[in-house]
Amino acid sequence: MKDGGAGEFRRSIGADILEAMKASSDLPLPNVQRLAKVMAEYFHKEGYIDDVKERGYKWRPDVYYWQNNIQSIAEYMRKERKKYFIYLREDGKFIGLWEFVCKAEYDKALRREYAGIATRTDTFNDRLTDGQERWQLEIPHISEVPLLN
């Protein structure tokens, strides 16, 4: 691990915990609260407290820390370890699972999210046009997001 300070050290511990959870077949999990609870259990069970002490830190993460920082840990894993950990939703539903996915599944999830952003952008611009005509608002339109094929 390259020395990137406390933040990177914490993200690397989170990534190590997620990989240990995968190796122990404790993934996938259905929501971020359950994921954070299991991560907190692994932090204590796997002896990461000793690693923290060796580095000279007094950091003791709780469930809320893991819950609030899972996105930054997933980003760290994607950039530094080339692994994709995401909340993979079922098509057309709000339910899904936190899990490691292959690059093809990650690409599919990003394309689905992109389509949603494009739709919301069009809706926002339509509402903005109506507001500008009625109340002379001076808010710029969001550039058009082209749809993917």
GUROVO-345023 format. One record per residue: residue number from 1; residue in one letter; x, y negated, z negated of N, C-alpha, C in turn. Coordinates in steps of 0.1 Angstrom, whole numbers, padded with zeros to 4 digits. Example, Ala and Ser with C-alpha at 12.3 -4.5 7.8 and 13.67 -1.06 7.14 Angstrom:
BEGIN
{1,"A",{0132,0057,-0078},{0123,0045,-0078},{0132,0033,-0078}};
{2,"S",{0128,0022,-0071},{0137,0011,-0071},{0129,0000,-0079}};
! end
This chain:
BEGIN
{1,"M",{0008,0012,0000},{0000,0000,0000},{0009,-0012,0000}};
{2,"K",{0006,-0021,0009},{0014,-0034,0009},{0008,-0043,-0003}};
{3,"D",{0017,-0051,-0008},{0013,-0059,-0020},{0006,-0071,-0015}};
{4,"G",{-0008,-0071,-0017},{-0016,-0082,-0013},{-0023,-0088,-0025}};
{5,"G",{-0018,-0086,-0037},{-0024,-0092,-0049},{-0035,-0084,-0055}};
{6,"A",{-0042,-0090,-0065},{-0052,-0082,-0073},{-0064,-0078,-0064}};
{7,"G",{-0068,-0087,-0056},{-0080,-0084,-0047},{-0078,-0072,-0039}};
{8,"E",{-0067,-0071,-0032},{-0064,-0060,-0024},{-0062,-0047,-0032}};
{9,"F",{-0055,-0049,-0043},{-0054,-0037,-0052},{-0067,-0031,-0057}};
{10,"R",{-0077,-0040,-0060},{-0090,-0036,-0064},{-0097,-0029,-0052}};
{11,"R",{-0096,-0035,-0041},{-0103,-0029,-0029},{-0097,-0015,-0026}};
{12,"S",{-0084,-0014,-0028},{-0077,-0001,-0025},{-0082,0010,-0035}};
{13,"I",{-0084,0006,-0047},{-0089,0015,-0057},{-0103,0019,-0053}};
{14,"G",{-0111,0010,-0049},{-0125,0013,-0045},{-0125,0023,-0033}};
{15,"A",{-0116,0020,-0023},{-0114,0029,-0012},{-0110,0043,-0016}};
{16,"D",{-0100,0044,-0025},{-0096,0057,-0030},{-0107,0064,-0037}};
{17,"I",{-0116,0057,-0044},{-0127,0063,-0051},{-0137,0069,-0041}};
{18,"L",{-0140,0061,-0031},{-0149,0065,-0020},{-0144,0078,-0013}};
{19,"E",{-0131,0078,-0010},{-0125,0090,-0004},{-0125,0102,-0013}};
{20,"A",{-0123,0100,-0026},{-0124,0111,-0036},{-0139,0116,-0037}};
{21,"M",{-0148,0107,-0036},{-0162,0111,-0036},{-0166,0119,-0024}};
{22,"K",{-0160,0115,-0013},{-0163,0123,0000},{-0157,0137,-0002}};
{23,"A",{-0144,0138,-0007},{-0138,0150,-0008},{-0145,0160,-0018}};
{24,"S",{-0152,0154,-0028},{-0159,0162,-0038},{-0174,0164,-0034}};
{25,"S",{-0177,0160,-0022},{-0191,0161,-0016},{-0201,0153,-0024}};
{26,"D",{-0197,0142,-0030},{-0207,0133,-0037},{-0213,0123,-0028}};
{27,"L",{-0210,0123,-0015},{-0216,0114,-0006},{-0223,0122,0004}};
{28,"P",{-0234,0117,0011},{-0239,0104,0011},{-0248,0101,-0001}};
{29,"L",{-0250,0088,-0004},{-0259,0084,-0015},{-0270,0075,-0010}};
{30,"P",{-0282,0075,-0015},{-0293,0068,-0009},{-0294,0052,-0012}};
{31,"N",{-0287,0047,-0022},{-0288,0033,-0024},{-0275,0028,-0031}};
{32,"V",{-0274,0015,-0031},{-0261,0009,-0036},{-0260,0010,-0051}};
{33,"Q",{-0272,0010,-0058},{-0271,0012,-0072},{-0266,0025,-0076}};
{34,"R",{-0270,0036,-0070},{-0265,0049,-0073},{-0251,0051,-0069}};
{35,"L",{-0247,0045,-0057},{-0233,0045,-0053},{-0224,0038,-0063}};
{36,"A",{-0228,0027,-0068},{-0220,0019,-0077},{-0219,0027,-0091}};
{37,"K",{-0229,0034,-0095},{-0229,0041,-0107},{-0219,0053,-0106}};
{38,"V",{-0219,0060,-0095},{-0210,0071,-0093},{-0196,0066,-0092}};
{39,"M",{-0194,0054,-0085},{-0180,0049,-0084},{-0175,0045,-0098}};
{40,"A",{-0183,0039,-0106},{-0179,0036,-0120},{-0175,0048,-0128}};
{41,"E",{-0183,0059,-0126},{-0179,0072,-0132},{-0166,0077,-0127}};
{42,"Y",{-0163,0076,-0114},{-0151,0081,-0109},{-0139,0073,-0114}};
{43,"F",{-0141,0060,-0115},{-0130,0051,-0120},{-0125,0056,-0134}};
{44,"H",{-0134,0060,-0142},{-0130,0064,-0156},{-0125,0079,-0155}};
{45,"K",{-0132,0087,-0148},{-0129,0102,-0147},{-0116,0105,-0140}};
{46,"E",{-0113,0097,-0130},{-0101,0100,-0122},{-0088,0093,-0127}};
{47,"G",{-0089,0086,-0138},{-0077,0080,-0144},{-0072,0067,-0138}};
{48,"Y",{-0081,0060,-0131},{-0076,0047,-0125},{-0073,0037,-0135}};
{49,"I",{-0077,0038,-0148},{-0074,0029,-0158},{-0059,0029,-0160}};
{50,"D",{-0052,0040,-0159},{-0038,0041,-0161},{-0031,0034,-0149}};
{51,"D",{-0036,0035,-0137},{-0030,0028,-0126},{-0031,0013,-0128}};
{52,"V",{-0042,0008,-0133},{-0044,-0006,-0136},{-0035,-0011,-0146}};
{53,"K",{-0033,-0003,-0157},{-0023,-0007,-0167},{-0009,-0007,-0162}};
{54,"E",{-0005,0002,-0153},{0008,0003,-0148},{0011,-0010,-0139}};
{55,"R",{0001,-0015,-0133},{0003,-0027,-0124},{0002,-0040,-0133}};
{56,"G",{-0001,-0039,-0146},{-0001,-0050,-0154},{-0014,-0058,-0154}};
{57,"Y",{-0025,-0052,-0150},{-0038,-0058,-0150},{-0046,-0053,-0162}};
{58,"K",{-0056,-0062,-0165},{-0065,-0058,-0176},{-0079,-0056,-0171}};
{59,"W",{-0080,-0054,-0158},{-0093,-0053,-0151},{-0101,-0040,-0154}};
{60,"R",{-0113,-0041,-0158},{-0122,-0030,-0161},{-0135,-0032,-0153}};
{61,"P",{-0136,-0026,-0141},{-0148,-0028,-0134},{-0160,-0021,-0140}};
{62,"D",{-0172,-0027,-0138},{-0184,-0020,-0143},{-0193,-0017,-0130}};
{63,"V",{-0204,-0012,-0132},{-0213,-0008,-0121},{-0216,-0020,-0113}};
{64,"Y",{-0218,-0032,-0119},{-0222,-0044,-0111},{-0210,-0049,-0102}};
{65,"Y",{-0198,-0046,-0107},{-0186,-0050,-0098},{-0187,-0042,-0086}};
{66,"W",{-0188,-0029,-0087},{-0188,-0020,-0075},{-0200,-0024,-0066}};
{67,"Q",{-0212,-0026,-0072},{-0224,-0030,-0064},{-0222,-0043,-0056}};
{68,"N",{-0216,-0052,-0062},{-0214,-0065,-0056},{-0202,-0066,-0046}};
{69,"N",{-0193,-0056,-0047},{-0181,-0056,-0038},{-0180,-0045,-0028}};
{70,"I",{-0191,-0037,-0026},{-0190,-0026,-0017},{-0188,-0030,-0003}};
{71,"Q",{-0193,-0041,0001},{-0191,-0046,0015},{-0176,-0050,0017}};
{72,"S",{-0170,-0056,0008},{-0156,-0059,0009},{-0147,-0047,0009}};
{73,"I",{-0151,-0037,0001},{-0143,-0024,0001},{-0145,-0017,0015}};
{74,"A",{-0157,-0017,0020},{-0160,-0011,0033},{-0152,-0018,0044}};
{75,"E",{-0151,-0032,0043},{-0143,-0039,0053},{-0128,-0036,0052}};
{76,"Y",{-0124,-0035,0039},{-0110,-0031,0037},{-0107,-0017,0043}};
{77,"M",{-0116,-0008,0041},{-0114,0006,0047},{-0113,0005,0062}};
{78,"R",{-0122,-0003,0068},{-0123,-0004,0082},{-0110,-0010,0088}};
{79,"K",{-0105,-0020,0082},{-0093,-0027,0087},{-0080,-0020,0083}};
{80,"E",{-0079,-0016,0071},{-0066,-0010,0067},{-0065,0005,0069}};
{81,"R",{-0076,0012,0068},{-0075,0027,0068},{-0082,0033,0080}};
{82,"K",{-0088,0024,0088},{-0095,0029,0101},{-0106,0039,0098}};
{83,"K",{-0113,0037,0087},{-0124,0046,0083},{-0137,0037,0082}};
{84,"Y",{-0148,0043,0086},{-0160,0035,0086},{-0170,0040,0076}};
{85,"F",{-0172,0032,0066},{-0182,0035,0055},{-0193,0024,0055}};
{86,"I",{-0205,0029,0058},{-0216,0019,0060},{-0229,0025,0054}};
{87,"Y",{-0239,0016,0053},{-0252,0020,0050},{-0259,0023,0063}};
{88,"L",{-0261,0035,0066},{-0266,0040,0079},{-0281,0041,0078}};
{89,"R",{-0289,0032,0084},{-0303,0033,0083},{-0309,0042,0093}};
{90,"E",{-0320,0048,0090},{-0327,0056,0099},{-0334,0047,0110}};
{91,"D",{-0335,0051,0122},{-0340,0043,0133},{-0354,0038,0129}};
{92,"G",{-0356,0024,0129},{-0369,0018,0127},{-0374,0018,0112}};
{93,"K",{-0365,0022,0103},{-0369,0023,0089},{-0359,0015,0080}};
{94,"F",{-0364,0012,0068},{-0355,0005,0058},{-0347,0015,0050}};
{95,"I",{-0350,0028,0051},{-0342,0038,0043},{-0330,0043,0051}};
{96,"G",{-0320,0047,0043},{-0308,0052,0049},{-0299,0058,0039}};
{97,"L",{-0286,0060,0042},{-0277,0065,0033},{-0263,0058,0034}};
{98,"W",{-0257,0057,0023},{-0243,0052,0023},{-0234,0064,0026}};
{99,"E",{-0226,0063,0037},{-0218,0074,0041},{-0207,0070,0050}};
{100,"F",{-0197,0079,0051},{-0187,0077,0061},{-0192,0082,0075}};
{101,"V",{-0190,0074,0085},{-0195,0077,0098},{-0183,0077,0108}};
{102,"C",{-0185,0084,0119},{-0175,0084,0130},{-0176,0071,0138}};
{103,"K",{-0167,0068,0146},{-0167,0056,0154},{-0179,0054,0163}};
{104,"A",{-0184,0065,0168},{-0196,0065,0177},{-0208,0060,0169}};
{105,"E",{-0210,0066,0157},{-0221,0062,0148},{-0220,0047,0144}};
{106,"Y",{-0208,0043,0141},{-0205,0029,0137},{-0209,0020,0149}};
{107,"D",{-0205,0024,0161},{-0208,0016,0173},{-0223,0015,0175}};
{108,"K",{-0230,0026,0173},{-0245,0026,0174},{-0251,0017,0164}};
{109,"A",{-0247,0018,0152},{-0252,0009,0141},{-0250,-0006,0144}};
{110,"L",{-0238,-0009,0149},{-0235,-0023,0153},{-0244,-0028,0164}};
{111,"R",{-0246,-0019,0174},{-0255,-0023,0185},{-0269,-0025,0180}};
{112,"R",{-0274,-0017,0171},{-0287,-0019,0166},{-0288,-0032,0158}};
{113,"E",{-0278,-0035,0150},{-0277,-0048,0143},{-0276,-0060,0152}};
{114,"Y",{-0269,-0058,0163},{-0267,-0069,0173},{-0281,-0072,0179}};
{115,"A",{-0288,-0062,0183},{-0302,-0064,0189},{-0311,-0072,0179}};
{116,"G",{-0310,-0068,0166},{-0318,-0076,0157},{-0314,-0090,0155}};
{117,"I",{-0301,-0093,0156},{-0296,-0107,0155},{-0301,-0114,0168}};
{118,"A",{-0300,-0108,0179},{-0305,-0115,0192},{-0319,-0119,0191}};
{119,"T",{-0327,-0109,0186},{-0342,-0112,0184},{-0344,-0123,0174}};
{120,"R",{-0337,-0123,0163},{-0339,-0133,0153},{-0335,-0147,0158}};
{121,"T",{-0324,-0147,0166},{-0320,-0160,0172},{-0330,-0166,0181}};
{122,"D",{-0336,-0157,0190},{-0347,-0162,0199},{-0359,-0167,0191}};
{123,"T",{-0362,-0160,0180},{-0374,-0165,0172},{-0370,-0178,0165}};
{124,"F",{-0358,-0179,0160},{-0354,-0192,0154},{-0355,-0203,0163}};
{125,"N",{-0349,-0201,0175},{-0349,-0212,0185},{-0363,-0216,0189}};
{126,"D",{-0372,-0206,0191},{-0386,-0209,0194},{-0393,-0218,0183}};
{127,"R",{-0390,-0214,0170},{-0396,-0222,0159},{-0390,-0236,0159}};
{128,"L",{-0377,-0237,0162},{-0370,-0250,0162},{-0375,-0259,0172}};
{129,"T",{-0378,-0253,0184},{-0383,-0261,0195},{-0397,-0267,0191}};
{130,"D",{-0405,-0259,0185},{-0419,-0263,0181},{-0417,-0274,0170}};
{131,"G",{-0408,-0273,0161},{-0406,-0283,0151},{-0400,-0296,0156}};
{132,"Q",{-0391,-0295,0166},{-0385,-0307,0172},{-0396,-0315,0179}};
{133,"E",{-0405,-0308,0186},{-0415,-0315,0193},{-0425,-0322,0184}};
{134,"R",{-0428,-0316,0173},{-0437,-0321,0163},{-0432,-0331,0154}};
{135,"W",{-0419,-0329,0148},{-0414,-0337,0138},{-0401,-0344,0142}};
{136,"Q",{-0396,-0343,0154},{-0384,-0349,0158},{-0372,-0345,0150}};
{137,"L",{-0370,-0332,0148},{-0359,-0326,0140},{-0346,-0327,0148}};
{138,"E",{-0335,-0329,0141},{-0322,-0330,0148},{-0314,-0318,0143}};
{139,"I",{-0318,-0306,0146},{-0311,-0294,0143},{-0307,-0287,0156}};
{140,"P",{-0295,-0284,0158},{-0291,-0278,0171},{-0296,-0264,0172}};
{141,"H",{-0299,-0260,0184},{-0303,-0246,0187},{-0291,-0237,0186}};
{142,"I",{-0293,-0224,0183},{-0283,-0214,0183},{-0281,-0209,0197}};
{143,"S",{-0268,-0208,0201},{-0266,-0204,0215},{-0272,-0190,0217}};
{144,"E",{-0276,-0188,0229},{-0283,-0176,0233},{-0274,-0164,0231}};
{145,"V",{-0279,-0153,0225},{-0271,-0141,0223},{-0276,-0131,0234}};
{146,"P",{-0268,-0128,0244},{-0272,-0119,0254},{-0274,-0105,0249}};
{147,"L",{-0285,-0099,0254},{-0288,-0085,0250},{-0278,-0075,0257}};
{148,"L",{-0275,-0065,0250},{-0266,-0054,0255},{-0274,-0045,0263}};
{149,"N",{-0267,-0039,0273},{-0274,-0028,0281},{-0274,-0015,0274}};
! end
